[in-house]
Amino acid sequence: MSEMNHSGFQAACDALSNKVDAGQFERFRWSRDEAPKLARLVELVMGSVEDRTDIEINEEGGSQDTKRFVIKVHGKRIAGLGVALDRGRAVVSIGAVERSPFQVVQDKPIHAPYSEVDEQWVGETLGKLMERIVPA
């Protein structure tokens, strides 16, 4: 089957699956289309500090489309980090966490179309978000 015919057939399968059970189809679509993107975004975030011994980014939960992390510096909990996908956009936010000697200046999350997300974007984004961390 040619690529064009195959993509048309896949679209027809998606439409049928959605007609039969929209909820089940959305779970399937998320697993197929969005989950790998979120996994790659998490991989880029974690990889951004892999060569640092003073800074850690540890996963602390989340949901299907959102992952939560804590930023630790010298073993101290400093700030929370949120990573999500929203309608094809990567969204990264930062906030305060319990037991932190630092506050976070609140501002809007940073986002971009997922197609623009790469190591450079993640590094620049995390750098901008970390600038919002200030002593309590």
Secondary structure, DSSP 8 states (H G I E B T S, - for coil): --HHHHHHHHHHHHHHHHHH-HHHHHHHHIIIIIHHHHHHHHHHHHHTTTT-SSEEEEEEEE-SSEEEEEEEETTEEEEEEEEEEETTEEEEEEE--TT-SEEE-----EEEEGGG-SHHHHHHHHHHHHTTEEE-
